[in-house]
Amino acid sequence: MSVRYGVRGAHAPAAGRGWSMTESDSRDRRALLEREAELAAVDDALAALTGAGGPSHGGLLAIAGPAGLGKTTLLKEVRARAAARRCTVLSARGGEQEQQVAFHVARQLLQPRLAGGTDAEVRETLGSWYGIVGPALGLCTAEGPPPDPQGLRDGLDWVLTHLAVHLAPAVLVLDDAHWADPQSLSWLAAFAPRADELDLLIVVAYRPDELPAGADAFRGLPGRAGHRPIGLEPLTEAAIGRLVRQTLGEHADEAFCRESWAVTSGNPFEAVELTAKVHDRGLPPDATSAPLLRDLAAAVKGTGLIARLERLGPATVRLAWAAAVLGTEIQPALAATVAGLGREAAADCADRLREARILTGSRTLEFVHPLIATAVYRAIPDAVRVALHGQAAWAVVDAGLGPGAAARHLLETHPEGDPAVVHQLRAAAGEMLRAGAPEAARSHLARALREPPPANQRAAVLYELGCCSQLLEPSTTVNHLRAALEEPIDDPELRDDIHFRLSQSLAHSDRLSEAAEVVGHAARTATSARTRLRMQSEQFMWDAFRADEPDSPSRSRRLTRLADRLTGRDLTERYIIGLRAWDATLRGEHTSTVLRHAGRALEGGLPWAVDGRGFEVPVLVAMTYMYSDRPDRAEELFATGIADFERQGWRGAHLSFGYLLLGYVRYRGGRLAEAEELARDGLRLAERVGRGTPVQWYSVAVLIEILLARGRVDEATALAAEYAFREPFPAAVTFPDAQAVHGELLLARGLHREAAAVLSSVGRRLDPRGMRNPAWCPWQLDLALAEAHDAPLRARETALDAVTRARQFGADSAIGHALRVAAEVVDDNDEALKLLAEAVDRLSGSPSAYQLACALVAHGTALRRAGAGTAAAAELDRGLTAARRCGADGLADRALAEIAALVPRPAAPAAASGAGRPVG
């Protein structure tokens, strides 16, 4: 069931002695003394937002200042002025006690605008984002695998953008940002720069000394106040004097006003409260009362406030304590339960707290100011505070608010070995994980582990803790899961899940040999045939990615025997068959064999986004089609997979792999501009995952290859330097092979000896493993070009061996590429022309438009050198057209240079009489 989050007002009117609603409003206006510059900035921003005097645009206003200087009152005025200009206002406020409630602020901002309609209407509004952002915003329960944090953040971006567009002009107001939950705060800090592109003004207020490091961007974002927030200053003596006289009368004398300013240090909140106390006591505002002001001011905050609270009686103190523990939007009945008071007694206590200007509100209670709430909370004796949080947790559960609402209280209690506490924390962690907040889930489970859980649940809690950490810290996940395996486990399914998750975490930490060993050991000890088969499939997959696999040919033979007798009746069998197709690709078996096994793997379905399964095998099957000259089928599979990732909210490493490998497919098909755009999208997503991760290695390798094909060697070199794309290379096999791409880059830079050394190392690594397909890794072709300068005979041998391997695989693109390179390193021009003619013929029937363009230019160049000008011109013209169509600018320039060389130079002018003749 959804929980409605109301929007807090800044100061609800006090319902007690001495102040009417009108007086409360005027008190807010008095607190805005000496805020003309700030209000002018607000008016300028609202004018720009509403298009007054020019085109409309949004932005950011950040307001910073210590407690009590009037940030909340200023934001109340912002909301009023925005409403007066017919702006839509989205409002939220961070709470000191709600910082551990994930997406608390996001819910305040967005849920009221979405939760008013039926579920069908909300689904229609959110579209494909419904299942991703709905659980985080309390609009629906989560179904299916949880989104990754980046996917959820993208979804929240979409929701806020959608609201900003449809409700424009809009003003988003966030008060007490320093107390906002980390998930909401990091999202808003990342979104804020986009406000300039929308009719959205974001106004944020915070205490600068308490702003978390994760939200430090608010200090430096460009906004209407420049690159720094607007800093609020204390009021001057003159302003405090005006405030005192407006409240107590113009007869307040100078000495009284001066002392009021001195004891409050110009703090508007303290000054307003001080004048209220003077008013309540009926003190004359003159020099005779001035000596009393310091004691009255002390009662506004700290120990003075607590002493004043204690004078209201024990029951009232308990209700104030209960309210401080509950935080914001306090339900009176819930506060009464936590305080241990009956309804009537609690109502009387609430009245006394309102009269004392400690609490305000009726339907829901609020502290008059966060300073008061903080002082009351910190004054609760430690043991009592812990007990109150425990009472609050179960009161929240009994009220039906769910484990998530109870968990923040349970986090503040002492461990007592209570299984019910463990149950609530695990349930809350599940809610947080499904809502896309693994950090919050991790804190709940870590606390559950300290309770501690019963011995028969400890392994399950460690497993759940590992699952929460997997996207954040794979190495930490490994520790949790290894610890789980050391606990007694009665449930074999749980043990299997731990093994699978542990192998994934090890692999994602670039520890592939350990990943393979984990599932290999589980396969050897499995008691179920289906479990053993699944473990074997995982081991085959991680071994296939290992660059240091000790006996790859043996593994390949075992995989072949197993896959050939499987029918593909379930996902595990289809995974094994898919791995067989990939292994056949690497080993260079004929494309007919590769495509037969790939088709078998796909017959029963091979989903990309299944919780508990990796996406690696579906990706490998798609790549087999690309290498086998079926890029159309590969594109279909990638389009389906990317749609699956986006539907599940997996927008981190998963989506990055999808985009960059789709870019690689387009690169192989010669659509270089599209390929570059997709590869850059993949790299941008990989940046969000983190530097040094496998997805970044893939992204940089693919983009370097594309840039080299486009003739932008300097840019490729700079990219490699920026990302430290050099040795040591990852332990995982990548495609394209990272070390081979490094050698190709060295070759493009003219560093032939260095390139030859790197590429020879690639061969020594791949050949013993049986990875002999030049369609997958053309290291031999680049090595031949590097060797041609110093060892032409060896270069010829290397290139012709690559031709043989390409013919064995049977893909026209691979054969044509190998023939073209072989032609460049053979000495005999007739032989080169023959090789190039076949290369053009092969590539004309392949989908590799870029390789065809290369072969046409090379063939035209060879024909020109052979003196066949007409034929050369025709080939070069075709090559130029193909290069331009592909976006291969460097190749197009080379074709133009060769065409220019075909044009005969004009004859030299006739020599003058006698000129140039021998003298004699």
Secondary structure, 3 states (H helix, E strand, C coil): CCCCCCCCCCCCCCCCCCCCHHHHHHHHHHCCCCCHHHHHHHHHHHHHHCCCCCCCCCEEEEEECCCCCCHHHHHHHHHHHHHHCCCEEEEEECCHHHCCCCCHHHHHHHHHHHCCCCHHHHHHHHHHHHHHHCCCCCCCCCCCCCCCHHHHHHHHHHHHHHHHHHCCCEEEEEECHHHCCHHHHHHHHHHHHHHHHCCEEEEEEECHHHCCHHHCHHHHCCECCECCCEECCCCCHHHHHHHHHHHHCCCCCHHHHHHHHHHHCCCHHHHHHHHHHHHHHCCCCCCCCHHHHHHHHHCCCHHHHHHHHHCCCHHHHHHHHHHHHHCCCECHHHHHHHHCCCHHHHHHHHHHHHHCCCEECCCCEEECCHHHHHHHHHHCCHHHHHHHHHHHHHHHHHCCCCHHHHHHHHCCCCCCCCHHHHHHHHHHHHHHHHCCCHHHHHHHHHHHHHCCCCHHHHHHHHHHHHHHHCCCCHHHHHHHHHHHHCCCCCCHHHHHHHHHHHHHHHHHCCCHHHHHHHHHHHHHHCCCHHHHHHHHHHHHHHHHHECCCCCHHHHHHHHHHHHHHCCCCCHHHHHHHHHHHHHHHHHCCCHHHHHHHHHHHHHCCCCCCCCCCCCHHHHHHHHHHHHCCCHHHHHHHHHHHHHHHHHHCCCCHHHHHHHHHHHHHHHHCCCHHHHHHHHHHHHHHHHHHCCCCHHHHHHHHHHHHHHHHCCCHHHHHHHHHHCCCCCCCCCECCCCCHHHHHHHHHHHCCCHHHHHHHHHHHHHHHHHHCCCCCCCCCHHHHHHHHHCCCCHHHHHHHHHHHHHHHHHHCCHHHHHHHHHHHHHHCCCHHHHHHHHHHHHHHHHCCCCHHHHHHHHHHHHHHHHHCCCHHHHHHHHHHHHHHHHHHCCHHHHHHHHHHHHHHCCCCCCCCCCCCCCCCCC
